[in-house]
Amino acid sequence: MGGTLLAIVILNYNTPGLTSELVSWFVRHYPSYPLIVVDNASPDNSYIKLKDMLSQYSNVVILENDTNCGYACGNNLGVKYAIQKFNPRYVMIVNPDVRLPDGFIENMIRYLEQDSQLAMVTGIMILNGTVDFSSIAWKLPKRFDDVFLNSILLKLLYNPCKYSKLTNHSNVLPNVFYVDVIPGSCFIIRSDVFKEVGYFDEGTFLYAEERILANKVKRLGFKVGLSISDYYFHNHSSNNTSLKRGLFHLYHLYRSRLYYNIHYNSPWGYLSLPFFVGSAFVGMLEFVIVHLLRKLRKL
């Protein structure tokens, strides 16, 4: 049965303006690709606003989630709908605050077409105008790695998941490197591989979705790719710096990392548990101290 080449999934939560801008850009540049927008039960009436703003686009489907079930669950709703309805060869996951240069999608699809080992691929993420080498791709955590990642100080002393340099070239693409994990903000993946790995693991609410997906892809014998010739902009807002909000995110970060270690890093997940809890407590304390120092500097 035939299908479309690509389906695009965008998960919205309280960002109808950003989502509408991105969808409009996609419609102008790729009018034949279906776009599935999932509103993750936004309390700001995003679903109604998006229905109104995007009603003129025939290739846009807007789904409303009953509850805010997180990144993995929300995206899965859109991906499963896209695969069932449009049977795409590839699926693109992209955040509302991402902006793409011309030719990005064509290049990603070409890499997947030319390298049969690649399951998913992206370009270099330019985050808020800068490139952080440790966030464009990283190694899968193993053993006690998250003990170091949980603490700001320990991570500065030793980041076990940071690539010092990229060396594992694609066999057929000189500008693409095989890496372990790429950011979840923007990537294209083979839909048959996505189905085979069971989509995103919905055991997490926020964070660690990328490493879990990469782990499952690796187990199937496929590769994850990073093109050093392509880039995209991720304009991630960090205006909300309240202590409560920060601790909320830290809680979900540590919870997701713990979930990963228990379910995908056995037996190390259980062996490292007391060290993990200790470093998570230190990380929470560090965050509170840094937050208070910033408040004091503003006085």
Backbone as CSV, one residue per row, in Angstrom:
resi,resn,N_x,N_y,N_z,CA_x,CA_y,CA_z,C_x,C_y,C_z
1,MET,0.841,-1.192,0.000,0.000,0.000,0.000,0.875,1.241,0.000
2,GLY,0.548,2.189,-0.878,1.346,3.386,-0.984,1.128,4.324,0.174
3,GLY,2.022,5.267,0.308,1.915,6.242,1.387,2.756,7.451,1.063
4,THR,2.798,8.388,1.982,3.571,9.604,1.787,5.035,9.367,2.155
5,LEU,5.898,10.229,1.669,7.318,10.105,1.976,7.594,10.464,3.433
6,LEU,6.962,11.530,3.907,7.253,12.047,5.246,5.991,12.559,5.909
7,ALA,5.850,12.268,7.196,4.823,12.893,8.027,5.523,13.625,9.155
8,ILE,5.005,14.785,9.519,5.637,15.656,10.511,4.747,15.743,11.742
9,VAL,5.335,15.507,12.911,4.584,15.537,14.169,5.137,16.651,15.053
10,ILE,4.242,17.509,15.512,4.598,18.631,16.388,3.765,18.531,17.658
11,LEU,4.423,18.507,18.798,3.733,18.444,20.079,3.637,19.839,20.678
12,ASN,2.422,20.278,20.945,2.190,21.620,21.486,1.778,21.557,22.954
13,TYR,2.348,22.476,23.753,1.877,22.681,25.124,2.033,24.160,25.451
14,ASN,0.922,24.851,25.437,0.890,26.282,25.786,1.720,27.158,24.850
15,THR,1.953,26.722,23.612,2.724,27.537,22.663,2.000,27.615,21.315
16,PRO,0.749,28.040,21.281,0.018,28.050,20.005,0.633,28.990,18.973
17,GLY,1.206,30.115,19.429,1.824,31.045,18.489,3.025,30.438,17.792
18,LEU,3.947,29.858,18.574,5.130,29.213,17.998,4.740,28.055,17.095
19,THR,3.784,27.259,17.554,3.354,26.103,16.766,2.735,26.545,15.449
20,SER,1.907,27.568,15.501,1.265,28.077,14.284,2.299,28.601,13.294
21,GLU,3.302,29.321,13.790,4.364,29.832,12.911,5.110,28.693,12.224
22,LEU,5.444,27.659,12.993,6.175,26.535,12.429,5.324,25.789,11.411
23,VAL,4.071,25.543,11.742,3.180,24.853,10.810,3.032,25.649,9.517
24,SER,2.870,26.956,9.626,2.734,27.798,8.430,3.972,27.703,7.553
25,TRP,5.148,27.644,8.182,6.390,27.494,7.421,6.413,26.157,6.685
26,PHE,6.031,25.108,7.373,5.999,23.788,6.742,5.013,23.770,5.572
27,VAL,3.850,24.350,5.751,2.838,24.341,4.696,3.330,25.079,3.461
28,ARG,4.041,26.190,3.683,4.572,26.947,2.537,5.641,26.162,1.794
29,HIS,6.494,25.464,2.524,7.624,24.796,1.905,7.346,23.345,1.517
30,TYR,6.448,22.686,2.253,6.176,21.265,1.999,4.672,21.005,2.055
31,PRO,3.936,21.552,1.097,2.468,21.444,1.135,1.942,20.021,0.967
32,SER,2.771,19.107,0.479,2.296,17.735,0.256,2.514,16.821,1.456
33,TYR,3.264,17.288,2.455,3.522,16.448,3.628,2.445,16.679,4.681
34,PRO,1.850,15.617,5.207,0.880,15.805,6.288,1.556,16.244,7.584
35,LEU,0.917,17.171,8.278,1.402,17.651,9.572,0.390,17.281,10.638
36,ILE,0.860,16.638,11.672,-0.007,16.259,12.776,0.418,17.047,13.999
37,VAL,-0.442,17.921,14.458,-0.187,18.727,15.647,-0.963,18.108,16.802
38,VAL,-0.257,17.783,17.873,-0.896,17.225,19.066,-0.849,18.267,20.170
39,ASP,-2.030,18.669,20.646,-2.056,19.543,21.812,-2.147,18.674,23.055
40,ASN,-1.156,18.825,23.940,-1.033,17.955,25.106,-1.820,18.516,26.301
41,ALA,-3.130,18.706,26.072,-4.030,19.201,27.127,-3.561,20.528,27.706
42,SER,-3.216,21.473,26.824,-2.760,22.787,27.280,-3.875,23.523,28.021
43,PRO,-3.554,24.096,29.181,-4.574,24.841,29.927,-4.891,26.217,29.349
44,ASP,-4.159,26.641,28.314,-4.386,27.973,27.740,-5.303,27.936,26.509
45,ASN,-6.053,26.837,26.358,-6.964,26.677,25.219,-6.242,26.637,23.886
46,SER,-5.026,26.085,23.891,-4.240,25.986,22.664,-4.989,25.241,21.570
47,TYR,-5.688,24.185,21.938,-6.372,23.372,20.917,-7.360,24.227,20.127
48,ILE,-8.167,25.005,20.821,-9.148,25.856,20.152,-8.447,26.928,19.323
49,LYS,-7.393,27.513,19.884,-6.651,28.550,19.160,-6.016,27.987,17.894
50,LEU,-5.428,26.796,17.988,-4.781,26.191,16.832,-5.805,25.796,15.769
51,LYS,-6.947,25.304,16.203,-8.007,24.963,15.245,-8.409,26.205,14.455
52,ASP,-8.453,27.334,15.136,-8.832,28.580,14.481,-7.726,29.097,13.571
53,MET,-6.469,29.073,14.051,-5.350,29.635,13.291,-4.968,28.779,12.091
54,LEU,-5.196,27.477,12.167,-4.709,26.568,11.133,-5.825,25.934,10.321
55,SER,-7.013,26.443,10.450,-8.168,25.820,9.802,-8.093,25.846,8.279
56,GLN,-7.325,26.776,7.709,-7.272,26.905,6.251,-6.348,25.888,5.597
57,TYR,-5.586,25.117,6.394,-4.606,24.200,5.826,-5.184,22.784,5.754
58,SER,-5.307,22.273,4.537,-5.937,20.966,4.342,-5.032,19.803,4.743
59,ASN,-3.721,20.029,4.807,-2.793,18.944,5.136,-2.402,18.937,6.613
60,VAL,-3.116,19.711,7.433,-2.811,19.790,8.866,-3.928,19.127,9.670
61,VAL,-3.527,18.201,10.537,-4.457,17.539,11.448,-4.104,17.960,12.875
62,ILE,-5.106,18.367,13.632,-4.881,18.793,15.015,-5.586,17.809,15.941
63,LEU,-4.808,17.175,16.806,-5.348,16.213,17.760,-5.297,16.817,19.160
64,GLU,-6.278,16.488,19.962,-6.321,16.967,21.338,-6.149,15.799,22.294
65,ASN,-5.136,15.874,23.147,-4.916,14.840,24.145,-5.798,15.106,25.362
66,ASP,-6.258,14.040,25.980,-7.139,14.198,27.147,-6.401,14.769,28.352
67,THR,-5.146,14.357,28.504,-4.331,14.809,29.636,-2.939,15.150,29.141
68,ASN,-2.216,15.934,29.938,-0.816,16.199,29.628,0.001,15.007,30.112
69,CYS,0.249,14.084,29.219,0.923,12.835,29.593,2.420,12.876,29.304
70,GLY,2.939,14.046,28.906,4.371,14.163,28.696,4.797,14.083,27.249
71,TYR,6.111,14.261,27.039,6.699,14.298,25.697,6.492,12.990,24.946
72,ALA,6.852,11.869,25.562,6.799,10.580,24.873,5.372,10.204,24.501
73,CYS,4.480,10.283,25.465,3.085,9.912,25.245,2.418,10.829,24.228
74,GLY,2.656,12.131,24.344,2.051,13.076,23.424,2.518,12.878,21.996
75,ASN,3.818,12.717,21.814,4.337,12.482,20.470,3.856,11.147,19.902
76,ASN,3.763,10.133,20.758,3.286,8.830,20.287,1.877,8.911,19.714
77,LEU,1.041,9.732,20.317,-0.310,9.907,19.799,-0.269,10.397,18.358
78,GLY,0.583,11.389,18.094,0.703,11.914,16.744,1.361,10.954,15.783
79,VAL,2.408,10.268,16.244,3.135,9.336,15.381,2.250,8.163,14.975
80,LYS,1.544,7.592,15.921,0.674,6.451,15.609,-0.443,6.855,14.655
81,TYR,-0.988,8.045,14.853,-2.013,8.544,13.930,-1.421,8.720,12.528
82,ALA,-0.224,9.317,12.470,0.410,9.565,11.176,0.672,8.266,10.423
83,ILE,1.184,7.268,11.121,1.520,6.001,10.470,0.256,5.275,10.017
84,GLN,-0.766,5.289,10.852,-2.009,4.601,10.499,-2.739,5.302,9.353
85,LYS,-2.725,6.630,9.368,-3.515,7.397,8.398,-2.773,7.634,7.084
86,PHE,-1.451,7.881,7.170,-0.720,8.320,5.981,0.372,7.352,5.526
87,ASN,0.699,6.355,6.337,1.701,5.348,5.992,2.992,5.982,5.458
88,PRO,3.625,6.867,6.227,4.836,7.530,5.726,6.046,6.622,5.798
89,ARG,6.992,6.863,4.891,8.261,6.137,4.962,9.107,6.657,6.121
90,TYR,8.996,7.965,6.368,9.750,8.591,7.460,8.820,9.453,8.304
91,VAL,9.200,9.619,9.566,8.467,10.497,10.478,9.440,11.528,11.037
92,MET,8.997,12.767,11.064,9.799,13.842,11.642,9.181,14.270,12.964
93,ILE,9.993,14.303,14.002,9.595,14.846,15.303,10.262,16.203,15.447
94,VAL,9.469,17.236,15.697,10.045,18.577,15.778,9.287,19.400,16.814
95,ASN,10.036,20.126,17.645,9.447,20.981,18.669,8.925,22.281,18.074
96,PRO,7.926,22.895,18.692,7.388,24.166,18.176,8.408,25.288,18.128
97,ASP,9.426,25.264,19.007,10.400,26.349,19.057,11.623,26.093,18.181
98,VAL,11.500,25.167,17.241,12.573,24.874,16.284,12.295,25.610,14.981
99,ARG,13.356,26.105,14.357,13.248,26.709,13.033,14.308,26.068,12.135
100,LEU,13.911,25.786,10.885,14.756,25.025,9.977,15.239,25.874,8.804
101,PRO,16.473,25.682,8.380,16.943,26.339,7.153,16.441,25.574,5.936
102,ASP,16.440,26.221,4.798,16.024,25.567,3.560,16.929,24.368,3.267
103,GLY,16.320,23.294,2.821,17.078,22.115,2.417,17.353,21.119,3.524
104,PHE,17.040,21.472,4.762,17.340,20.578,5.885,16.635,19.235,5.737
105,ILE,15.336,19.277,5.483,14.565,18.036,5.394,15.030,17.190,4.213
106,GLU,15.245,17.827,3.067,15.710,17.082,1.900,17.023,16.363,2.188
107,ASN,17.932,17.038,2.880,19.227,16.423,3.201,19.071,15.244,4.153
108,MET,18.242,15.403,5.179,18.051,14.303,6.138,17.481,13.068,5.444
109,ILE,16.496,13.279,4.582,15.893,12.149,3.863,16.903,11.507,2.917
110,ARG,17.714,12.344,2.281,18.742,11.797,1.382,19.723,10.928,2.146
111,TYR,20.109,11.337,3.350,21.041,10.529,4.145,20.416,9.176,4.500
112,LEU,19.151,9.203,4.879,18.470,7.955,5.218,18.312,7.055,4.003
113,GLU,18.117,7.660,2.847,17.980,6.885,1.606,19.310,6.262,1.200
114,GLN,20.399,6.972,1.437,21.700,6.508,0.965,22.403,5.566,1.933
115,ASP,22.098,5.675,3.209,22.749,4.831,4.213,21.689,3.959,4.881
116,SER,21.628,2.702,4.490,20.605,1.784,4.994,20.800,1.446,6.469
117,GLN,21.983,1.743,7.028,22.217,1.481,8.440,21.600,2.533,9.347
118,LEU,21.354,3.720,8.796,20.803,4.819,9.591,19.326,4.583,9.889
119,ALA,18.954,4.690,11.151,17.543,4.641,11.534,16.989,6.043,11.718
120,MET,17.825,6.951,12.214,17.390,8.319,12.485,18.574,9.259,12.352
121,VAL,18.278,10.514,12.038,19.358,11.455,11.754,18.891,12.878,12.020
122,THR,19.853,13.738,12.328,19.585,15.167,12.481,20.849,15.937,12.138
123,GLY,20.752,17.273,12.257,21.918,18.127,12.067,22.360,18.716,13.396
124,ILE,23.259,19.666,13.344,23.772,20.310,14.553,22.728,21.277,15.108
125,MET,22.418,21.135,16.382,21.450,22.006,17.033,22.134,23.290,17.499
126,ILE,21.619,24.417,17.024,22.069,25.717,17.504,21.059,26.172,18.549
127,LEU,21.435,26.058,19.812,20.524,26.307,20.921,20.673,27.741,21.400
128,ASN,19.629,28.521,21.212,19.629,29.930,21.623,20.853,30.677,21.096
129,GLY,21.197,30.393,19.859,22.266,31.121,19.177,23.662,30.572,19.359
130,THR,23.826,29.505,20.150,25.151,28.947,20.386,25.147,27.439,20.149
131,VAL,26.337,26.895,19.971,26.497,25.456,19.798,27.242,24.901,20.998
132,ASP,26.592,24.006,21.715,27.207,23.305,22.836,27.533,21.892,22.354
133,PHE,28.816,21.582,22.240,29.224,20.304,21.664,28.647,19.122,22.433
134,SER,28.446,19.283,23.740,27.943,18.172,24.544,26.447,17.939,24.365
135,SER,25.738,18.887,23.724,24.287,18.737,23.577,23.846,18.445,22.145
136,ILE,24.773,18.429,21.184,24.375,18.104,19.813,24.342,16.595,19.592
137,ALA,25.075,15.850,20.418,25.069,14.386,20.407,25.834,13.930,21.637
138,TRP,25.465,12.785,22.166,26.170,12.294,23.348,26.122,10.771,23.406
139,LYS,26.942,10.219,24.295,27.033,8.770,24.429,25.906,8.238,25.311
140,LEU,25.529,6.994,25.070,24.553,6.352,25.940,25.158,6.151,27.326
141,PRO,24.470,6.582,28.373,25.002,6.377,29.726,25.077,4.887,30.068
142,LYS,26.098,4.531,30.791,26.254,3.146,31.221,26.788,3.128,32.645
143,ARG,26.698,1.974,33.265,27.188,1.763,34.634,26.737,2.889,35.565
144,PHE,27.697,3.695,36.072,27.399,4.720,37.066,27.436,6.136,36.460
145,ASP,27.275,6.243,35.139,27.445,7.539,34.477,26.500,8.616,35.014
146,ASP,25.250,8.250,35.283,24.284,9.261,35.731,24.596,9.791,37.121
147,VAL,25.401,9.073,37.874,25.841,9.582,39.174,26.611,10.881,38.969
148,PHE,27.404,10.945,37.911,28.163,12.163,37.591,27.268,13.213,36.930
149,LEU,26.342,12.767,36.077,25.508,13.712,35.346,24.508,14.426,36.250
150,ASN,24.128,13.808,37.370,23.122,14.405,38.259,23.609,15.661,38.957
151,SER,24.910,15.773,39.149,25.475,16.895,39.892,26.182,17.865,38.958
152,ILE,25.933,19.139,39.136,26.594,20.158,38.316,28.105,20.085,38.491
153,LEU,28.553,19.992,39.725,29.985,19.968,40.010,30.641,18.700,39.484
154,LEU,30.029,17.548,39.744,30.607,16.286,39.272,30.654,16.234,37.751
155,LYS,29.621,16.785,37.111,29.588,16.794,35.651,30.683,17.689,35.079
156,LEU,30.973,18.794,35.769,32.067,19.659,35.325,33.414,18.960,35.452
157,LEU,33.555,18.170,36.504,34.800,17.424,36.715,34.938,16.271,35.733
158,TYR,33.804,15.632,35.427,33.857,14.467,34.537,32.491,14.236,33.904
159,ASN,32.424,14.430,32.605,31.199,14.158,31.857,31.422,12.894,31.033
160,PRO,30.927,11.745,31.503,31.220,10.481,30.836,30.514,10.300,29.499
161,CYS,29.521,11.142,29.208,28.740,10.969,27.982,29.096,11.968,26.888
162,LYS,30.047,12.841,27.166,30.437,13.847,26.177,31.458,13.277,25.205
163,TYR,31.238,13.521,23.911,32.216,13.133,22.902,33.362,14.151,22.908
164,SER,34.581,13.676,23.016,35.724,14.585,22.886,35.931,14.963,21.425
165,LYS,35.587,14.029,20.542,35.574,14.297,19.106,34.765,13.202,18.429
166,LEU,34.297,13.500,17.217,33.527,12.526,16.455,34.467,11.792,15.508
167,THR,34.414,10.489,15.541,35.350,9.694,14.730,34.678,8.604,13.905
168,ASN,33.453,8.237,14.267,32.804,7.092,13.624,31.994,7.552,12.413
169,HIS,32.649,7.652,11.269,31.991,8.113,10.048,30.963,7.105,9.553
170,SER,29.927,7.638,8.915,29.039,6.782,8.142,29.850,6.108,7.041
171,ASN,29.470,4.906,6.690,30.198,4.169,5.664,30.072,4.788,4.282
172,VAL,28.983,5.534,4.047,28.748,6.083,2.712,28.569,7.598,2.691
173,LEU,28.491,8.226,3.862,28.257,9.665,3.928,29.380,10.328,4.722
174,PRO,30.302,11.008,4.061,31.462,11.573,4.761,31.125,12.670,5.762
175,ASN,29.972,13.316,5.602,29.600,14.401,6.507,28.703,13.941,7.658
176,VAL,28.401,12.645,7.710,27.533,12.101,8.759,28.341,11.167,9.652
177,PHE,28.206,11.390,10.949,28.880,10.547,11.932,27.845,9.702,12.669
178,TYR,28.222,8.476,12.958,27.402,7.634,13.818,27.652,8.043,15.271
179,VAL,26.583,8.323,15.982,26.671,8.702,17.399,25.658,7.860,18.171
180,ASP,25.699,7.968,19.475,24.751,7.194,20.288,23.383,7.866,20.380
181,VAL,23.384,9.149,20.777,22.116,9.836,21.059,22.113,11.214,20.412
182,ILE,20.969,11.589,19.840,20.781,12.938,19.299,19.595,13.594,20.006
183,PRO,19.498,14.931,19.984,18.419,15.624,20.694,17.038,15.247,20.154
184,GLY,16.065,15.264,21.040,14.699,14.952,20.650,13.941,16.139,20.098
185,SER,14.584,17.292,20.000,13.900,18.499,19.526,13.650,18.490,18.029
186,CYS,14.465,17.733,17.275,14.299,17.707,15.819,15.088,16.545,15.230
187,PHE,14.386,15.583,14.672,15.050,14.481,13.973,14.063,13.795,13.046
188,ILE,14.591,13.027,12.096,13.761,12.230,11.195,14.147,10.767,11.366
189,ILE,13.148,9.896,11.442,13.363,8.482,11.718,12.561,7.636,10.738
190,ARG,13.074,6.460,10.425,12.326,5.522,9.595,11.083,5.062,10.368
191,SER,9.932,5.124,9.734,8.699,4.776,10.442,8.640,3.292,10.782
192,ASP,9.218,2.427,9.931,9.174,1.003,10.244,10.045,0.671,11.455
193,VAL,11.162,1.394,11.610,12.001,1.199,12.788,11.290,1.733,14.024
194,PHE,10.645,2.889,13.887,9.900,3.472,15.008,8.846,2.487,15.517
195,LYS,8.142,1.867,14.578,7.131,0.882,14.971,7.762,-0.325,15.642
196,GLU,8.870,-0.792,15.082,9.487,-2.009,15.590,10.009,-1.850,17.017
197,VAL,10.484,-0.654,17.361,10.989,-0.436,18.726,9.879,-0.068,19.707
198,GLY,8.649,0.029,19.209,7.534,0.351,20.089,7.370,1.825,20.377
199,TYR,7.854,2.669,19.447,7.734,4.116,19.573,8.487,4.621,20.814
200,PHE,8.145,5.822,21.292,8.748,6.333,22.523,8.253,5.501,23.706
201,ASP,9.131,5.299,24.665,8.742,4.636,25.903,7.964,5.631,26.757
202,GLU,6.714,5.322,27.068,5.857,6.246,27.798,6.032,6.151,29.312
203,GLY,7.087,5.480,29.741,7.389,5.417,31.165,7.998,6.688,31.706
204,THR,8.350,7.618,30.818,8.889,8.910,31.246,7.891,10.019,30.926
205,PHE,7.979,11.113,31.663,7.138,12.279,31.415,7.928,13.349,30.675
206,LEU,9.106,13.647,31.177,10.040,14.574,30.537,11.447,14.002,30.670
207,TYR,12.276,14.251,29.667,13.698,13.899,29.686,13.948,12.392,29.476
208,ALA,15.144,12.115,28.970,15.670,10.760,28.731,14.960,10.019,27.602
209,GLU,13.991,10.667,26.930,13.316,9.988,25.820,14.295,9.658,24.698
210,GLU,15.236,10.587,24.463,16.191,10.379,23.368,17.085,9.175,23.626
211,ARG,17.598,9.069,24.848,18.517,7.976,25.143,17.800,6.626,25.115
212,ILE,16.545,6.608,25.556,15.788,5.360,25.527,15.529,4.931,24.090
213,LEU,15.101,5.871,23.251,14.857,5.551,21.843,16.143,5.102,21.167
214,ALA,17.252,5.802,21.435,18.537,5.439,20.843,18.977,4.051,21.293
215,ASN,18.746,3.736,22.553,19.088,2.420,23.082,18.327,1.326,22.343
216,LYS,17.039,1.543,22.134,16.215,0.544,21.451,16.603,0.407,19.978
217,VAL,16.931,1.533,19.347,17.377,1.506,17.950,18.687,0.740,17.819
218,LYS,19.596,0.988,18.757,20.896,0.309,18.741,20.738,-1.194,18.910
219,ARG,19.794,-1.611,19.754,19.564,-3.032,19.969,19.083,-3.742,18.705
220,LEU,18.441,-2.991,17.812,17.998,-3.570,16.546,19.121,-3.653,15.523
221,GLY,20.259,-3.044,15.846,21.395,-3.066,14.931,21.470,-1.886,13.997
222,PHE,20.645,-0.865,14.232,20.671,0.342,13.404,21.577,1.408,14.024
223,LYS,21.840,2.459,13.228,22.702,3.550,13.651,21.906,4.848,13.803
224,VAL,22.447,5.738,14.623,21.922,7.087,14.801,22.926,8.052,14.197
225,GLY,22.461,8.993,13.376,23.385,9.841,12.640,23.303,11.315,12.984
226,LEU,24.454,11.975,12.917,24.556,13.427,13.080,25.306,13.988,11.887
227,SER,24.638,14.874,11.145,25.298,15.536,10.019,25.984,16.805,10.507
228,ILE,27.280,16.922,10.221,28.009,18.126,10.608,27.908,19.208,9.535
229,SER,27.193,18.905,8.435,27.004,19.883,7.364,25.652,20.576,7.441
230,ASP,24.816,20.153,8.366,23.464,20.701,8.492,23.235,21.193,9.910
231,TYR,22.312,22.102,10.062,22.026,22.672,11.369,20.554,23.072,11.448
232,TYR,20.084,23.268,12.660,18.760,23.843,12.874,18.812,24.703,14.129
233,PHE,17.842,25.601,14.243,17.796,26.519,15.373,16.759,26.050,16.390
234,HIS,17.196,25.932,17.635,16.280,25.606,18.723,16.263,26.802,19.673
235,ASN,15.217,27.599,19.580,15.118,28.825,20.376,14.351,28.515,21.654
236,HIS,15.025,27.844,22.558,14.387,27.347,23.767,14.303,28.438,24.822
237,SER,13.091,28.755,25.229,12.889,29.816,26.211,13.255,29.337,27.610
238,SER,13.931,30.209,28.356,14.269,29.891,29.746,13.875,31.052,30.658
239,ASN,12.753,31.700,30.299,12.316,32.866,31.067,11.833,32.499,32.471
240,ASN,11.227,31.329,32.578,10.691,30.923,33.878,11.793,30.294,34.695
241,THR,12.347,31.041,35.631,13.468,30.545,36.435,13.069,30.410,37.904
242,SER,11.779,30.230,38.176,11.331,30.102,39.557,11.901,28.826,40.166
243,LEU,12.095,28.879,41.473,12.638,27.726,42.180,11.705,26.521,42.041
244,LYS,10.416,26.757,42.169,9.443,25.670,42.070,9.491,25.012,40.692
245,ARG,9.543,25.830,39.657,9.581,25.294,38.290,10.870,24.527,38.043
246,GLY,11.967,25.071,38.529,13.249,24.399,38.348,13.305,23.052,39.034
247,LEU,12.794,22.989,40.252,12.780,21.729,40.999,11.834,20.723,40.346
248,PHE,10.748,21.222,39.763,9.824,20.354,39.027,10.552,19.661,37.877
249,HIS,11.341,20.432,37.133,12.080,19.856,36.006,13.183,18.914,36.496
250,LEU,13.853,19.292,37.552,14.889,18.411,38.094,14.303,17.076,38.553
251,TYR,13.143,17.145,39.199,12.488,15.921,39.651,12.237,14.975,38.482
252,HIS,11.691,15.516,37.391,11.395,14.669,36.235,12.674,14.210,35.529
253,LEU,13.701,15.053,35.548,14.981,14.651,34.970,15.543,13.442,35.712
254,TYR,15.595,13.520,37.034,16.138,12.425,37.832,15.240,11.188,37.756
255,ARG,13.955,11.391,37.754,13.021,10.276,37.667,13.206,9.525,36.349
256,SER,13.363,10.273,35.250,13.535,9.639,33.940,14.881,8.933,33.833
257,ARG,15.912,9.539,34.390,17.220,8.882,34.384,17.184,7.595,35.197
258,LEU,16.505,7.625,36.324,16.375,6.424,37.143,15.605,5.348,36.387
259,TYR,14.547,5.746,35.709,13.759,4.806,34.895,14.635,4.160,33.829
260,TYR,15.449,4.975,33.181,16.347,4.451,32.146,17.310,3.424,32.736
261,ASN,17.914,3.764,33.854,18.910,2.868,34.440,18.301,1.543,34.882
262,ILE,17.107,1.588,35.425,16.462,0.359,35.893,16.004,-0.511,34.725
263,HIS,15.476,0.114,33.674,14.883,-0.649,32.577,15.825,-0.893,31.402
264,TYR,16.854,-0.052,31.239,17.701,-0.176,30.055,19.192,-0.290,30.383
265,ASN,19.537,-0.278,31.645,20.943,-0.314,32.031,21.182,-1.393,33.087
266,SER,20.386,-2.448,33.012,20.495,-3.538,33.983,21.816,-4.285,33.801
267,PRO,22.461,-4.741,34.900,22.031,-4.641,36.298,22.536,-3.387,36.998
268,TRP,23.193,-2.496,36.222,23.837,-1.346,36.851,22.833,-0.404,37.487
269,GLY,21.612,-0.376,36.965,20.612,0.524,37.504,20.339,0.278,38.972
270,TYR,20.253,-0.985,39.342,20.002,-1.313,40.747,21.266,-1.167,41.588
271,LEU,22.410,-1.545,41.031,23.663,-1.457,41.780,24.051,-0.013,42.084
272,SER,23.697,0.886,41.165,24.085,2.288,41.342,23.041,3.091,42.105
273,LEU,21.936,2.463,42.501,20.813,3.189,43.085,21.194,4.083,44.268
274,PRO,21.907,3.593,45.267,22.239,4.487,46.393,23.116,5.665,45.984
275,PHE,24.048,5.438,45.044,24.914,6.519,44.556,24.092,7.509,43.723
276,PHE,23.149,6.959,42.935,22.279,7.798,42.112,21.453,8.734,42.998
277,VAL,20.839,8.187,44.030,20.008,8.989,44.929,20.852,10.064,45.618
278,GLY,22.062,9.695,46.026,22.940,10.656,46.677,23.318,11.802,45.769
279,SER,23.676,11.494,44.525,24.076,12.559,43.595,22.875,13.403,43.182
280,ALA,21.686,12.795,43.111,20.478,13.558,42.799,20.174,14.555,43.908
281,PHE,20.368,14.124,45.157,20.177,15.039,46.285,21.174,16.195,46.214
282,VAL,22.431,15.879,45.889,23.448,16.914,45.737,23.066,17.867,44.612
283,GLY,22.565,17.316,43.502,22.155,18.143,42.375,21.031,19.092,42.738
284,MET,20.059,18.597,43.500,18.965,19.450,43.972,19.502,20.575,44.856
285,LEU,20.409,20.229,45.760,20.992,21.218,46.663,21.781,22.260,45.885
286,GLU,22.555,21.814,44.903,23.312,22.744,44.059,22.374,23.718,43.352
287,PHE,21.273,23.199,42.819,20.328,24.048,42.109,19.743,25.116,43.031
288,VAL,19.367,24.721,44.233,18.795,25.670,45.193,19.817,26.754,45.545
289,ILE,21.070,26.344,45.774,22.119,27.316,46.129,22.360,28.302,44.989
290,VAL,22.456,27.782,43.768,22.671,28.654,42.603,21.494,29.610,42.435
291,HIS,20.288,29.100,42.613,19.094,29.943,42.481,19.105,31.075,43.517
292,LEU,19.439,30.747,44.749,19.469,31.756,45.808,20.567,32.790,45.573
293,LEU,21.720,32.335,45.074,22.818,33.266,44.792,22.414,34.245,43.682
294,ARG,21.699,33.750,42.681,21.235,34.634,41.599,20.241,35.659,42.119
295,LYS,19.379,35.221,43.043,18.433,36.151,43.635,19.139,37.245,44.425
296,LEU,20.186,36.825,45.176,20.941,37.772,45.986,21.659,38.800,45.113
297,ARG,22.169,38.357,43.979,22.889,39.271,43.078,21.971,40.347,42.518
298,LYS,20.676,40.055,42.442,19.724,41.020,41.886,19.255,42.045,42.932
299,LEU,19.565,41.774,44.206,19.127,42.686,45.271,19.916,43.996,45.254
